[in-house]
Amino acid sequence: MGSEGPKTMTFHVTGFKKFHGVSENPTETIISNLNEYVSKTGLPVRVKIGSCTVLETAGDGAKPALYEMFDTAASNENNDCIVWLHLGVNSGAQNFAIEGQAYNEATFRCPDELGWQPQREAIVADDGDISVTRQTECKVEAIFSFLKKRGFDLMISDDAGRFVCNYVYYHSLRFAKEKGSKSLFVHVPLFSKIDEDTQMRFVVSLLEAISTTC
């Protein structure tokens, strides 16, 4: 019997809409334009984009679309490696940040777009208290090194905040663990700090970095 060749890695990519203090979210632009962009530039070998979803910047508002994406992808699996890649903006950042983990804590510094502002609330009560964390199974250090060699300005972070980004990431890491897939969250800066074209190139390179290191 011949050995199986390398599997295709299918990415389901999400970003967010506007929220308090950020009237134009760069991740919404990136996600909305990603398929058209890669149709012109091409994708790395054995990389496929399964879906691009823009989520509401709201805890309970994001969950239905997030789990619909999970369920749809799970039902369409054809033995590919599945990666849930989430992009969020850090409006105060100067560079990209690869997030290594999420906390089981929702403490929103301001109300989300549906007016919810939890304080020290467990995201999934069955998982334990708010000190519980979940780590990505993606090889963060290797991804960082790959992208650094490509000339991108980035850092590794172990704290995705306690707002909607962390809320979505925690749910995604939990689902990925249950289904044998992978999840990663990356914060990007505003386009005024790193321009749109550079950010689009970064995301395609990020897909390649994940596919070659995980």
URTANOR-V40790 format. One record per residue. N is the residue number from 1. PHI is phi as a letter, one per 20 degrees, with the letter a starting at -180 (NA if undefined). BURIAL is + if it has 16 or more other C-alpha atoms within 10 Angstrom, else -. D_FIRST is the distance of its C-alpha to the first C-alpha in Angstrom with 1 decimal. Layout:
((N & PHI & BURIAL & D_FIRST) (N & PHI & BURIAL & D_FIRST))
This chain:
((1 & NA & - & 0.0) (2 & f & - & 3.8) (3 & f & - & 6.5) (4 & f & - & 9.2) (5 & f & - & 12.3) (6 & g & - & 15.7) (7 & f & - & 17.3) (8 & f & + & 20.6) (9 & d & + & 23.6) (10 & e & + & 26.1) (11 & d & + & 29.7) (12 & d & + & 32.5) (13 & d & + & 35.6) (14 & c & + & 39.1) (15 & c & + & 42.6) (16 & c & + & 46.1) (17 & e & + & 49.3) (18 & f & + & 52.7) (19 & b & + & 54.3) (20 & g & - & 57.5) (21 & n & - & 58.4) (22 & c & - & 55.6) (23 & f & - & 56.6) (24 & c & - & 53.7) (25 & e & + & 50.4) (26 & f & + & 48.3) (27 & f & + & 45.1) (28 & f & + & 46.1) (29 & f & + & 46.5) (30 & f & + & 43.2) (31 & f & + & 41.2) (32 & f & + & 43.2) (33 & d & - & 42.5) (34 & f & + & 39.0) (35 & f & + & 37.1) (36 & f & - & 39.7) (37 & f & + & 39.6) (38 & f & - & 35.8) (39 & f & - & 36.0) (40 & e & - & 38.2) (41 & e & - & 36.7) (42 & n & - & 33.0) (43 & d & + & 30.6) (44 & g & - & 28.4) (45 & f & - & 24.7) (46 & m & - & 22.6) (47 & d & + & 25.8) (48 & c & + & 27.2) (49 & e & + & 30.5) (50 & e & + & 30.2) (51 & a & + & 34.0) (52 & c & + & 37.2) (53 & c & + & 39.8) (54 & d & + & 43.4) (55 & e & + & 44.6) (56 & f & + & 48.2) (57 & e & + & 49.5) (58 & b & + & 50.3) (59 & g & + & 48.7) (60 & f & + & 48.9) (61 & f & + & 48.9) (62 & e & + & 45.5) (63 & g & + & 43.8) (64 & g & - & 43.5) (65 & f & - & 41.9) (66 & f & + & 39.6) (67 & f & - & 38.3) (68 & f & - & 38.1) (69 & f & + & 35.8) (70 & g & + & 33.7) (71 & f & - & 33.6) (72 & f & - & 32.8) (73 & f & + & 29.9) (74 & f & - & 28.5) (75 & f & - & 28.7) (76 & d & - & 27.0) (77 & f & - & 24.0) (78 & c & - & 20.7) (79 & m & - & 18.6) (80 & f & + & 20.5) (81 & f & + & 22.2) (82 & d & + & 25.8) (83 & c & + & 28.8) (84 & e & + & 32.4) (85 & d & + & 34.6) (86 & d & + & 38.3) (87 & d & + & 41.1) (88 & c & + & 44.7) (89 & d & + & 47.9) (90 & d & + & 50.0) (91 & f & + & 53.2) (92 & e & - & 54.6) (93 & e & - & 51.6) (94 & d & + & 51.6) (95 & b & + & 47.9) (96 & e & + & 44.5) (97 & c & + & 43.5) (98 & e & + & 40.0) (99 & e & + & 40.7) (100 & e & + & 38.9) (101 & b & + & 40.1) (102 & c & + & 42.1) (103 & d & + & 44.9) (104 & e & + & 45.6) (105 & c & + & 49.0) (106 & d & + & 50.7) (107 & c & + & 53.9) (108 & e & + & 54.7) (109 & f & - & 57.3) (110 & b & - & 58.4) (111 & f & + & 57.9) (112 & f & + & 54.6) (113 & f & + & 55.0) (114 & d & - & 55.6) (115 & n & - & 58.2) (116 & e & - & 56.3) (117 & c & + & 57.1) (118 & f & + & 55.7) (119 & c & - & 56.8) (120 & l & - & 54.9) (121 & d & + & 52.9) (122 & f & + & 49.5) (123 & f & + & 46.9) (124 & c & + & 45.0) (125 & g & - & 47.5) (126 & f & - & 44.9) (127 & e & - & 43.4) (128 & o & - & 46.6) (129 & e & + & 49.3) (130 & f & + & 49.5) (131 & e & - & 48.5) (132 & f & - & 44.9) (133 & c & - & 42.4) (134 & c & + & 38.8) (135 & d & + & 36.8) (136 & f & + & 34.2) (137 & e & + & 30.7) (138 & f & + & 30.6) (139 & e & - & 31.2) (140 & g & + & 34.8) (141 & f & - & 35.7) (142 & f & - & 32.8) (143 & f & + & 33.6) (144 & g & + & 37.3) (145 & f & - & 36.6) (146 & g & + & 34.5) (147 & f & + & 37.3) (148 & f & - & 40.1) (149 & f & - & 38.7) (150 & e & - & 38.9) (151 & n & - & 42.6) (152 & e & + & 42.8) (153 & e & - & 45.4) (154 & b & + & 43.9) (155 & b & + & 44.0) (156 & d & - & 42.2) (157 & c & - & 44.0) (158 & d & - & 43.7) (159 & b & - & 46.3) (160 & e & + & 45.7) (161 & n & + & 49.2) (162 & c & + & 50.0) (163 & e & + & 50.4) (164 & f & + & 48.1) (165 & g & + & 45.4) (166 & f & + & 44.9) (167 & g & + & 45.2) (168 & f & + & 42.3) (169 & f & + & 40.2) (170 & f & + & 40.7) (171 & f & + & 39.6) (172 & f & + & 36.6) (173 & f & + & 35.5) (174 & f & + & 36.0) (175 & f & + & 34.0) (176 & g & + & 31.1) (177 & f & - & 31.1) (178 & f & - & 30.9) (179 & d & - & 28.1) (180 & m & - & 25.9) (181 & d & + & 26.9) (182 & c & + & 29.1) (183 & c & + & 32.7) (184 & b & + & 35.0) (185 & d & + & 38.6) (186 & c & + & 40.3) (187 & e & + & 44.1) (188 & d & + & 45.5) (189 & e & + & 49.1) (190 & f & + & 51.4) (191 & f & + & 51.3) (192 & f & - & 54.7) (193 & e & - & 53.0) (194 & c & + & 49.8) (195 & f & - & 49.9) (196 & g & + & 47.7) (197 & f & - & 45.8) (198 & f & - & 44.9) (199 & f & + & 43.7) (200 & f & + & 41.5) (201 & f & - & 40.0) (202 & f & + & 39.6) (203 & f & + & 37.6) (204 & f & + & 35.1) (205 & f & + & 34.8) (206 & f & + & 34.4) (207 & g & + & 31.4) (208 & f & + & 29.9) (209 & f & + & 30.9) (210 & f & + & 29.4) (211 & f & + & 26.0) (212 & e & + & 25.8) (213 & d & - & 27.2) (214 & e & - & 25.8))
